[in-house]
């Protein structure tokens, strides 16, 4: 009987502690988002990284880290985080859009073209960006490809 009461106490304690920890975990992203919205990028970066530590599949935290690195002109880290977003959710149109802009800036014609095709398949709320992307891409098209058309 004492064993059952002891196990029951441990189970209750575990349940309480896990719910408290889960509440703290979900709060990291929200705190990071608040700081990001107030342009406190370094502080928000810490919260997004903490969120990823406890929830490695947090596509939103990876996306906001990418935005922070974009703001810092660190395209290498931006790209790493965007690729992480797309590993978690290949349909994330904002991540695809941001990667297209990186490829265009790098003058990567083939990479940009491939991503634009992907973007056209997944776009929902970012479809308004199609013309902007196409205009930037058209400036990137090599002369020999233009002459074939």
VMD Tcl script that builds the backbone (N, CA, C; Angstrom):
set m [mol new atoms 447]
animate dup $m
set s [atomselect $m all]
$s set {name element resname resid chain x y z} {
  {N N UNK 1 A 0.817 -1.201 0.000}
  {CA C UNK 1 A 0.000 0.000 0.000}
  {C C UNK 1 A 0.857 1.260 0.000}
  {N N UNK 2 A 1.925 1.244 0.808}
  {CA C UNK 2 A 2.815 2.402 0.877}
  {C C UNK 2 A 3.508 2.629 -0.458}
  {N N UNK 3 A 3.803 1.534 -1.144}
  {CA C UNK 3 A 4.436 1.657 -2.462}
  {C C UNK 3 A 3.514 2.353 -3.449}
  {N N UNK 4 A 2.240 2.009 -3.420}
  {CA C UNK 4 A 1.272 2.614 -4.333}
  {C C UNK 4 A 1.111 4.100 -4.052}
  {N N UNK 5 A 1.065 4.481 -2.783}
  {CA C UNK 5 A 0.940 5.898 -2.417}
  {C C UNK 5 A 2.200 6.648 -2.835}
  {N N UNK 6 A 3.349 6.028 -2.627}
  {CA C UNK 6 A 4.608 6.657 -3.022}
  {C C UNK 6 A 4.660 6.854 -4.542}
  {N N UNK 7 A 4.276 5.844 -5.300}
  {CA C UNK 7 A 4.262 5.946 -6.759}
  {C C UNK 7 A 3.250 6.985 -7.230}
  {N N UNK 8 A 2.122 7.050 -6.564}
  {CA C UNK 8 A 1.111 8.043 -6.907}
  {C C UNK 8 A 1.642 9.455 -6.666}
  {N N UNK 9 A 2.350 9.660 -5.565}
  {CA C UNK 9 A 2.938 10.977 -5.260}
  {C C UNK 9 A 3.976 11.360 -6.323}
  {N N UNK 10 A 4.778 10.390 -6.703}
  {CA C UNK 10 A 5.795 10.660 -7.728}
  {C C UNK 10 A 5.124 11.005 -9.049}
  {N N UNK 11 A 4.080 10.292 -9.397}
  {CA C UNK 11 A 3.352 10.559 -10.638}
  {C C UNK 11 A 2.744 11.956 -10.624}
  {N N UNK 12 A 2.148 12.344 -9.530}
  {CA C UNK 12 A 1.561 13.689 -9.412}
  {C C UNK 12 A 2.647 14.749 -9.495}
  {N N UNK 13 A 3.741 14.535 -8.793}
  {CA C UNK 13 A 4.851 15.491 -8.827}
  {C C UNK 13 A 5.409 15.623 -10.247}
  {N N UNK 14 A 5.583 14.498 -10.924}
  {CA C UNK 14 A 6.079 14.513 -12.296}
  {C C UNK 14 A 5.134 15.278 -13.213}
  {N N UNK 15 A 3.851 15.048 -13.071}
  {CA C UNK 15 A 2.845 15.719 -13.895}
  {C C UNK 15 A 2.883 17.229 -13.668}
  {N N UNK 16 A 2.989 17.644 -12.434}
  {CA C UNK 16 A 3.040 19.078 -12.122}
  {C C UNK 16 A 4.306 19.722 -12.682}
  {N N UNK 17 A 5.437 19.066 -12.478}
  {CA C UNK 17 A 6.701 19.623 -12.959}
  {C C UNK 17 A 6.750 19.674 -14.483}
  {N N UNK 18 A 6.249 18.647 -15.132}
  {CA C UNK 18 A 6.295 18.646 -16.599}
  {C C UNK 18 A 5.393 19.733 -17.172}
  {N N UNK 19 A 4.263 19.995 -16.545}
  {CA C UNK 19 A 3.394 21.060 -17.054}
  {C C UNK 19 A 4.014 22.425 -16.835}
  {N N UNK 20 A 4.714 22.617 -15.728}
  {CA C UNK 20 A 5.405 23.888 -15.472}
  {C C UNK 20 A 6.520 24.080 -16.491}
  {N N UNK 21 A 7.276 23.019 -16.745}
  {CA C UNK 21 A 8.366 23.107 -17.729}
  {C C UNK 21 A 7.819 23.383 -19.119}
  {N N UNK 22 A 6.732 22.728 -19.489}
  {CA C UNK 22 A 6.148 22.947 -20.807}
  {C C UNK 22 A 5.697 24.398 -20.952}
  {N N UNK 23 A 5.139 24.966 -19.900}
  {CA C UNK 23 A 4.718 26.367 -19.925}
  {C C UNK 23 A 5.894 27.296 -20.143}
  {N N UNK 24 A 7.022 26.990 -19.524}
  {CA C UNK 24 A 8.226 27.804 -19.697}
  {C C UNK 24 A 8.770 27.678 -21.113}
  {N N UNK 25 A 8.699 26.466 -21.650}
  {CA C UNK 25 A 9.206 26.239 -23.000}
  {C C UNK 25 A 8.416 27.052 -24.024}
  {N N UNK 26 A 7.118 27.008 -23.944}
  {CA C UNK 26 A 6.315 27.722 -24.927}
  {C C UNK 26 A 6.444 29.222 -24.768}
  {N N UNK 27 A 6.867 29.656 -23.609}
  {CA C UNK 27 A 7.006 31.074 -23.346}
  {C C UNK 27 A 8.259 31.654 -24.010}
  {N N UNK 28 A 9.275 30.831 -24.277}
  {CA C UNK 28 A 10.505 31.335 -24.884}
  {C C UNK 28 A 10.234 31.987 -26.231}
  {N N UNK 29 A 9.442 31.325 -27.062}
  {CA C UNK 29 A 9.151 31.908 -28.371}
  {C C UNK 29 A 8.398 33.228 -28.218}
  {N N UNK 30 A 7.392 33.247 -27.369}
  {CA C UNK 30 A 6.588 34.461 -27.193}
  {C C UNK 30 A 7.430 35.630 -26.684}
  {N N UNK 31 A 8.326 35.356 -25.741}
  {CA C UNK 31 A 9.220 36.412 -25.237}
  {C C UNK 31 A 10.147 36.902 -26.346}
  {N N UNK 32 A 10.680 35.960 -27.107}
  {CA C UNK 32 A 11.554 36.328 -28.215}
  {C C UNK 32 A 10.832 37.176 -29.246}
  {N N UNK 33 A 9.599 36.811 -29.535}
  {CA C UNK 33 A 8.783 37.562 -30.517}
  {C C UNK 33 A 8.526 38.984 -30.032}
  {N N UNK 34 A 8.210 39.136 -28.750}
  {CA C UNK 34 A 7.984 40.483 -28.196}
  {C C UNK 34 A 9.237 41.345 -28.334}
  {N N UNK 35 A 10.377 40.762 -27.995}
  {CA C UNK 35 A 11.635 41.512 -28.096}
  {C C UNK 35 A 11.972 41.820 -29.552}
  {N N UNK 36 A 11.715 40.865 -30.437}
  {CA C UNK 36 A 11.970 41.077 -31.861}
  {C C UNK 36 A 11.118 42.229 -32.390}
  {N N UNK 37 A 9.852 42.242 -31.996}
  {CA C UNK 37 A 8.945 43.297 -32.445}
  {C C UNK 37 A 9.375 44.676 -31.947}
  {N N UNK 38 A 10.135 44.697 -30.853}
  {CA C UNK 38 A 10.662 45.953 -30.317}
  {C C UNK 38 A 12.090 46.222 -30.783}
  {N N UNK 39 A 12.519 45.519 -31.837}
  {CA C UNK 39 A 13.847 45.675 -32.442}
  {C C UNK 39 A 14.993 45.392 -31.475}
  {N N UNK 40 A 14.770 44.540 -30.509}
  {CA C UNK 40 A 15.824 44.104 -29.587}
  {C C UNK 40 A 16.293 42.734 -30.070}
  {N N UNK 41 A 17.047 42.753 -31.160}
  {CA C UNK 41 A 17.390 41.534 -31.866}
  {C C UNK 41 A 18.313 40.612 -31.079}
  {N N UNK 42 A 19.319 41.152 -30.422}
  {CA C UNK 42 A 20.256 40.314 -29.662}
  {C C UNK 42 A 19.546 39.599 -28.526}
  {N N UNK 43 A 18.684 40.306 -27.828}
  {CA C UNK 43 A 17.951 39.688 -26.718}
  {C C UNK 43 A 16.953 38.664 -27.232}
  {N N UNK 44 A 16.273 38.985 -28.319}
  {CA C UNK 44 A 15.277 38.040 -28.856}
  {C C UNK 44 A 15.966 36.786 -29.389}
  {N N UNK 45 A 17.155 36.941 -29.924}
  {CA C UNK 45 A 17.902 35.808 -30.461}
  {C C UNK 45 A 18.126 34.749 -29.371}
  {N N UNK 46 A 18.413 35.197 -28.167}
  {CA C UNK 46 A 18.645 34.272 -27.050}
  {C C UNK 46 A 17.390 33.448 -26.769}
  {N N UNK 47 A 16.230 34.109 -26.771}
  {CA C UNK 47 A 14.980 33.398 -26.496}
  {C C UNK 47 A 14.628 32.422 -27.608}
  {N N UNK 48 A 14.878 32.792 -28.860}
  {CA C UNK 48 A 14.592 31.873 -29.963}
  {C C UNK 48 A 15.521 30.656 -29.891}
  {N N UNK 49 A 16.776 30.887 -29.527}
  {CA C UNK 49 A 17.711 29.769 -29.392}
  {C C UNK 49 A 17.304 28.853 -28.242}
  {N N UNK 50 A 16.818 29.434 -27.148}
  {CA C UNK 50 A 16.325 28.613 -26.034}
  {C C UNK 50 A 15.116 27.793 -26.467}
  {N N UNK 51 A 14.231 28.406 -27.222}
  {CA C UNK 51 A 13.058 27.692 -27.698}
  {C C UNK 51 A 13.473 26.501 -28.551}
  {N N UNK 52 A 14.468 26.686 -29.391}
  {CA C UNK 52 A 14.952 25.603 -30.252}
  {C C UNK 52 A 15.603 24.510 -29.418}
  {N N UNK 53 A 16.269 24.898 -28.335}
  {CA C UNK 53 A 16.893 23.910 -27.467}
  {C C UNK 53 A 15.844 22.960 -26.896}
  {N N UNK 54 A 14.729 23.506 -26.464}
  {CA C UNK 54 A 13.677 22.681 -25.875}
  {C C UNK 54 A 12.715 22.111 -26.912}
  {N N UNK 55 A 12.651 22.750 -28.064}
  {CA C UNK 55 A 11.747 22.291 -29.121}
  {C C UNK 55 A 12.481 22.405 -30.458}
  {N N UNK 56 A 13.296 21.399 -30.801}
  {CA C UNK 56 A 14.108 21.467 -32.020}
  {C C UNK 56 A 13.305 21.599 -33.309}
  {N N UNK 57 A 12.010 21.360 -33.263}
  {CA C UNK 57 A 11.177 21.466 -34.467}
  {C C UNK 57 A 10.392 22.774 -34.488}
  {N N UNK 58 A 10.910 23.792 -33.844}
  {CA C UNK 58 A 10.230 25.086 -33.794}
  {C C UNK 58 A 10.575 25.892 -35.040}
  {N N UNK 59 A 9.791 25.696 -36.080}
  {CA C UNK 59 A 10.080 26.378 -37.350}
  {C C UNK 59 A 9.997 27.889 -37.207}
  {N N UNK 60 A 9.116 28.375 -36.348}
  {CA C UNK 60 A 8.972 29.824 -36.164}
  {C C UNK 60 A 10.235 30.421 -35.556}
  {N N UNK 61 A 10.837 29.734 -34.598}
  {CA C UNK 61 A 12.066 30.252 -33.993}
  {C C UNK 61 A 13.199 30.292 -35.012}
  {N N UNK 62 A 13.313 29.242 -35.830}
  {CA C UNK 62 A 14.328 29.246 -36.883}
  {C C UNK 62 A 14.081 30.394 -37.863}
  {N N UNK 63 A 12.821 30.626 -38.187}
  {CA C UNK 63 A 12.485 31.692 -39.132}
  {C C UNK 63 A 12.866 33.062 -38.554}
  {N N UNK 64 A 12.558 33.283 -37.297}
  {CA C UNK 64 A 12.911 34.569 -36.691}
  {C C UNK 64 A 14.412 34.719 -36.523}
  {N N UNK 65 A 15.120 33.629 -36.258}
  {CA C UNK 65 A 16.585 33.713 -36.231}
  {C C UNK 65 A 17.108 34.115 -37.609}
  {N N UNK 66 A 16.518 33.553 -38.653}
  {CA C UNK 66 A 16.919 33.919 -40.020}
  {C C UNK 66 A 16.687 35.410 -40.256}
  {N N UNK 67 A 15.561 35.914 -39.775}
  {CA C UNK 67 A 15.264 37.340 -39.940}
  {C C UNK 67 A 16.270 38.207 -39.181}
  {N N UNK 68 A 16.666 37.754 -38.000}
  {CA C UNK 68 A 17.663 38.493 -37.218}
  {C C UNK 68 A 18.981 38.534 -37.980}
  {N N UNK 69 A 19.397 37.378 -38.512}
  {CA C UNK 69 A 20.654 37.334 -39.260}
  {C C UNK 69 A 20.564 38.143 -40.557}
  {N N UNK 70 A 19.395 38.190 -41.153}
  {CA C UNK 70 A 19.211 39.024 -42.348}
  {C C UNK 70 A 19.421 40.489 -41.978}
  {N N UNK 71 A 18.894 40.884 -40.836}
  {CA C UNK 71 A 19.043 42.250 -40.347}
  {C C UNK 71 A 20.508 42.584 -40.094}
  {N N UNK 72 A 21.290 41.581 -39.703}
  {CA C UNK 72 A 22.719 41.771 -39.425}
  {C C UNK 72 A 23.582 41.570 -40.675}
  {N N UNK 73 A 22.948 41.301 -41.812}
  {CA C UNK 73 A 23.637 41.003 -43.067}
  {C C UNK 73 A 24.562 39.788 -42.953}
  {N N UNK 74 A 24.153 38.814 -42.149}
  {CA C UNK 74 A 24.880 37.559 -42.031}
  {C C UNK 74 A 24.097 36.513 -42.835}
  {N N UNK 75 A 24.325 36.511 -44.143}
  {CA C UNK 75 A 23.535 35.673 -45.045}
  {C C UNK 75 A 23.822 34.183 -44.868}
  {N N UNK 76 A 25.016 33.872 -44.401}
  {CA C UNK 76 A 25.361 32.466 -44.184}
  {C C UNK 76 A 24.475 31.859 -43.087}
  {N N UNK 77 A 24.391 32.524 -41.944}
  {CA C UNK 77 A 23.552 32.043 -40.842}
  {C C UNK 77 A 22.064 32.141 -41.200}
  {N N UNK 78 A 21.717 33.175 -41.936}
  {CA C UNK 78 A 20.336 33.319 -42.387}
  {C C UNK 78 A 19.937 32.100 -43.219}
  {N N UNK 79 A 20.800 31.728 -44.136}
  {CA C UNK 79 A 20.512 30.596 -45.017}
  {C C UNK 79 A 20.427 29.282 -44.234}
  {N N UNK 80 A 21.302 29.096 -43.265}
  {CA C UNK 80 A 21.276 27.882 -42.440}
  {C C UNK 80 A 19.930 27.765 -41.733}
  {N N UNK 81 A 19.475 28.862 -41.145}
  {CA C UNK 81 A 18.205 28.835 -40.421}
  {C C UNK 81 A 17.013 28.647 -41.362}
  {N N UNK 82 A 17.077 29.250 -42.532}
  {CA C UNK 82 A 15.997 29.060 -43.507}
  {C C UNK 82 A 15.932 27.608 -43.983}
  {N N UNK 83 A 17.087 27.010 -44.181}
  {CA C UNK 83 A 17.105 25.595 -44.572}
  {C C UNK 83 A 16.530 24.715 -43.464}
  {N N UNK 84 A 16.788 25.090 -42.207}
  {CA C UNK 84 A 16.193 24.348 -41.087}
  {C C UNK 84 A 14.676 24.468 -41.100}
  {N N UNK 85 A 14.188 25.659 -41.400}
  {CA C UNK 85 A 12.736 25.858 -41.491}
  {C C UNK 85 A 12.162 24.937 -42.556}
  {N N UNK 86 A 12.816 24.890 -43.706}
  {CA C UNK 86 A 12.306 24.077 -44.816}
  {C C UNK 86 A 12.455 22.579 -44.572}
  {N N UNK 87 A 13.403 22.193 -43.730}
  {CA C UNK 87 A 13.480 20.784 -43.350}
  {C C UNK 87 A 12.283 20.399 -42.491}
  {N N UNK 88 A 11.883 21.310 -41.620}
  {CA C UNK 88 A 10.745 21.057 -40.737}
  {C C UNK 88 A 9.434 21.174 -41.504}
  {N N UNK 89 A 9.338 22.220 -42.334}
  {CA C UNK 89 A 8.103 22.452 -43.092}
  {C C UNK 89 A 8.460 22.912 -44.503}
  {N N UNK 90 A 8.517 21.985 -45.452}
  {CA C UNK 90 A 8.874 22.338 -46.825}
  {C C UNK 90 A 7.891 23.305 -47.484}
  {N N UNK 91 A 6.718 23.491 -46.900}
  {CA C UNK 91 A 5.690 24.367 -47.463}
  {C C UNK 91 A 5.774 25.794 -46.929}
  {N N UNK 92 A 6.765 26.124 -46.123}
  {CA C UNK 92 A 6.856 27.452 -45.528}
  {C C UNK 92 A 7.256 28.462 -46.608}
  {N N UNK 93 A 6.263 29.199 -47.074}
  {CA C UNK 93 A 6.483 30.095 -48.210}
  {C C UNK 93 A 7.360 31.289 -47.865}
  {N N UNK 94 A 7.323 31.751 -46.624}
  {CA C UNK 94 A 8.172 32.883 -46.250}
  {C C UNK 94 A 9.643 32.483 -46.294}
  {N N UNK 95 A 9.945 31.277 -45.848}
  {CA C UNK 95 A 11.324 30.788 -45.896}
  {C C UNK 95 A 11.783 30.621 -47.349}
  {N N UNK 96 A 10.913 30.090 -48.191}
  {CA C UNK 96 A 11.255 29.936 -49.617}
  {C C UNK 96 A 11.496 31.310 -50.231}
  {N N UNK 97 A 10.624 32.254 -49.918}
  {CA C UNK 97 A 10.756 33.621 -50.431}
  {C C UNK 97 A 12.101 34.238 -50.022}
  {N N UNK 98 A 12.438 34.088 -48.748}
  {CA C UNK 98 A 13.699 34.663 -48.266}
  {C C UNK 98 A 14.899 33.988 -48.919}
  {N N UNK 99 A 14.811 32.677 -49.144}
  {CA C UNK 99 A 15.905 31.974 -49.823}
  {C C UNK 99 A 16.039 32.417 -51.279}
  {N N UNK 100 A 14.921 32.679 -51.930}
  {CA C UNK 100 A 14.970 33.180 -53.307}
  {C C UNK 100 A 15.744 34.488 -53.351}
  {N N UNK 101 A 15.454 35.378 -52.414}
  {CA C UNK 101 A 16.151 36.669 -52.376}
  {C C UNK 101 A 17.650 36.486 -52.166}
  {N N UNK 102 A 18.023 35.509 -51.343}
  {CA C UNK 102 A 19.451 35.230 -51.140}
  {C C UNK 102 A 20.072 34.727 -52.432}
  {N N UNK 103 A 19.417 33.785 -53.102}
  {CA C UNK 103 A 19.947 33.228 -54.358}
  {C C UNK 103 A 20.083 34.320 -55.423}
  {N N UNK 104 A 19.111 35.192 -55.505}
  {CA C UNK 104 A 19.189 36.278 -56.487}
  {C C UNK 104 A 20.353 37.200 -56.148}
  {N N UNK 105 A 20.524 37.502 -54.870}
  {CA C UNK 105 A 21.629 38.366 -54.457}
  {C C UNK 105 A 22.975 37.710 -54.748}
  {N N UNK 106 A 23.020 36.376 -54.661}
  {CA C UNK 106 A 24.252 35.639 -54.957}
  {C C UNK 106 A 24.437 35.397 -56.452}
  {N N UNK 107 A 23.491 35.862 -57.258}
  {CA C UNK 107 A 23.486 35.648 -58.712}
  {C C UNK 107 A 23.467 34.163 -59.064}
  {N N UNK 108 A 22.778 33.384 -58.263}
  {CA C UNK 108 A 22.628 31.948 -58.492}
  {C C UNK 108 A 21.364 31.731 -59.322}
  {N N UNK 109 A 21.518 31.783 -60.637}
  {CA C UNK 109 A 20.389 31.700 -61.562}
  {C C UNK 109 A 19.623 30.388 -61.403}
  {N N UNK 110 A 20.338 29.267 -61.444}
  {CA C UNK 110 A 19.676 27.965 -61.369}
  {C C UNK 110 A 18.993 27.762 -60.014}
  {N N UNK 111 A 19.674 28.131 -58.937}
  {CA C UNK 111 A 19.095 27.982 -57.606}
  {C C UNK 111 A 17.854 28.838 -57.424}
  {N N UNK 112 A 17.915 30.072 -57.933}
  {CA C UNK 112 A 16.763 30.973 -57.822}
  {C C UNK 112 A 15.594 30.441 -58.654}
  {N N UNK 113 A 15.881 29.950 -59.844}
  {CA C UNK 113 A 14.819 29.442 -60.722}
  {C C UNK 113 A 14.112 28.257 -60.077}
  {N N UNK 114 A 14.886 27.358 -59.496}
  {CA C UNK 114 A 14.330 26.179 -58.829}
  {C C UNK 114 A 13.451 26.588 -57.645}
  {N N UNK 115 A 13.923 27.557 -56.865}
  {CA C UNK 115 A 13.153 28.020 -55.711}
  {C C UNK 115 A 11.891 28.778 -56.132}
  {N N UNK 116 A 11.968 29.508 -57.232}
  {CA C UNK 116 A 10.781 30.230 -57.726}
  {C C UNK 116 A 9.708 29.224 -58.142}
  {N N UNK 117 A 10.116 28.157 -58.795}
  {CA C UNK 117 A 9.151 27.111 -59.164}
  {C C UNK 117 A 8.503 26.515 -57.923}
  {N N UNK 118 A 9.306 26.287 -56.912}
  {CA C UNK 118 A 8.793 25.761 -55.641}
  {C C UNK 118 A 7.853 26.768 -54.986}
  {N N UNK 119 A 8.235 28.032 -55.027}
  {CA C UNK 119 A 7.421 29.094 -54.426}
  {C C UNK 119 A 6.052 29.168 -55.092}
  {N N UNK 120 A 6.035 29.040 -56.418}
  {CA C UNK 120 A 4.769 29.083 -57.148}
  {C C UNK 120 A 3.838 27.943 -56.750}
  {N N UNK 121 A 4.408 26.835 -56.314}
  {CA C UNK 121 A 3.588 25.697 -55.885}
  {C C UNK 121 A 3.024 25.879 -54.476}
  {N N UNK 122 A 3.784 26.534 -53.594}
  {CA C UNK 122 A 3.376 26.606 -52.187}
  {C C UNK 122 A 2.778 27.936 -51.769}
  {N N UNK 123 A 2.846 28.948 -52.617}
  {CA C UNK 123 A 2.438 30.279 -52.166}
  {C C UNK 123 A 0.958 30.324 -51.813}
  {N N UNK 124 A 0.688 30.981 -50.726}
  {CA C UNK 124 A -0.670 31.188 -50.242}
  {C C UNK 124 A -0.844 32.647 -49.869}
  {N N UNK 125 A -0.177 33.040 -48.805}
  {CA C UNK 125 A -0.300 34.422 -48.346}
  {C C UNK 125 A 0.786 35.320 -48.932}
  {N N UNK 126 A 1.838 34.728 -49.488}
  {CA C UNK 126 A 2.933 35.521 -50.054}
  {C C UNK 126 A 2.841 35.634 -51.576}
  {N N UNK 127 A 1.731 35.244 -52.151}
  {CA C UNK 127 A 1.591 35.272 -53.613}
  {C C UNK 127 A 1.741 36.678 -54.184}
  {N N UNK 128 A 1.483 37.665 -53.370}
  {CA C UNK 128 A 1.640 39.044 -53.829}
  {C C UNK 128 A 3.105 39.375 -54.128}
  {N N UNK 129 A 4.010 38.555 -53.634}
  {CA C UNK 129 A 5.446 38.785 -53.849}
  {C C UNK 129 A 5.936 38.189 -55.168}
  {N N UNK 130 A 5.067 37.494 -55.881}
  {CA C UNK 130 A 5.486 36.841 -57.125}
  {C C UNK 130 A 6.062 37.823 -58.134}
  {N N UNK 131 A 5.406 38.959 -58.339}
  {CA C UNK 131 A 5.897 39.914 -59.333}
  {C C UNK 131 A 7.220 40.525 -58.902}
  {N N UNK 132 A 7.362 40.799 -57.610}
  {CA C UNK 132 A 8.632 41.338 -57.103}
  {C C UNK 132 A 9.770 40.357 -57.367}
  {N N UNK 133 A 9.520 39.089 -57.064}
  {CA C UNK 133 A 10.532 38.061 -57.292}
  {C C UNK 133 A 10.844 37.941 -58.773}
  {N N UNK 134 A 9.818 37.915 -59.591}
  {CA C UNK 134 A 10.023 37.763 -61.037}
  {C C UNK 134 A 10.818 38.935 -61.605}
  {N N UNK 135 A 10.535 40.152 -61.146}
  {CA C UNK 135 A 11.287 41.322 -61.608}
  {C C UNK 135 A 12.764 41.198 -61.247}
  {N N UNK 136 A 13.033 40.798 -60.018}
  {CA C UNK 136 A 14.430 40.638 -59.586}
  {C C UNK 136 A 15.100 39.501 -60.343}
  {N N UNK 137 A 14.353 38.431 -60.562}
  {CA C UNK 137 A 14.902 37.281 -61.279}
  {C C UNK 137 A 15.196 37.632 -62.726}
  {N N UNK 138 A 14.327 38.405 -63.367}
  {CA C UNK 138 A 14.529 38.795 -64.760}
  {C C UNK 138 A 15.823 39.583 -64.946}
  {N N UNK 139 A 16.206 40.325 -63.942}
  {CA C UNK 139 A 17.467 41.071 -64.009}
  {C C UNK 139 A 18.664 40.138 -63.892}
  {N N UNK 140 A 18.425 38.929 -63.375}
  {CA C UNK 140 A 19.483 37.962 -63.145}
  {C C UNK 140 A 19.703 37.037 -64.339}
  {N N UNK 141 A 18.716 36.921 -65.202}
  {CA C UNK 141 A 18.775 35.978 -66.306}
  {C C UNK 141 A 19.992 36.262 -67.192}
  {N N UNK 142 A 20.812 35.234 -67.435}
  {CA C UNK 142 A 21.990 35.411 -68.298}
  {C C UNK 142 A 21.579 35.814 -69.716}
  {N N UNK 143 A 22.440 36.542 -70.398}
  {CA C UNK 143 A 22.135 37.053 -71.733}
  {C C UNK 143 A 21.835 35.940 -72.728}
  {N N UNK 144 A 22.579 34.821 -72.652}
  {CA C UNK 144 A 22.333 33.740 -73.611}
  {C C UNK 144 A 20.956 33.097 -73.388}
  {N N UNK 145 A 20.476 33.087 -72.167}
  {CA C UNK 145 A 19.129 32.545 -71.897}
  {C C UNK 145 A 18.062 33.518 -72.417}
  {N N UNK 146 A 18.313 34.836 -72.334}
  {CA C UNK 146 A 17.368 35.814 -72.849}
  {C C UNK 146 A 17.256 35.722 -74.367}
  {N N UNK 147 A 18.411 35.483 -75.031}
  {CA C UNK 147 A 18.408 35.430 -76.491}
  {C C UNK 147 A 17.678 34.209 -77.015}
  {N N UNK 148 A 17.613 33.124 -76.230}
  {CA C UNK 148 A 16.910 31.912 -76.656}
  {C C UNK 148 A 15.408 32.131 -76.643}
  {N N UNK 149 A 14.940 33.014 -75.768}
  {CA C UNK 149 A 13.498 33.284 -75.675}
  {C C UNK 149 A 13.134 34.239 -76.747}
}
mol reanalyze $m
mol bondsrecalc $m
mol representation Tube
mol addrep $m
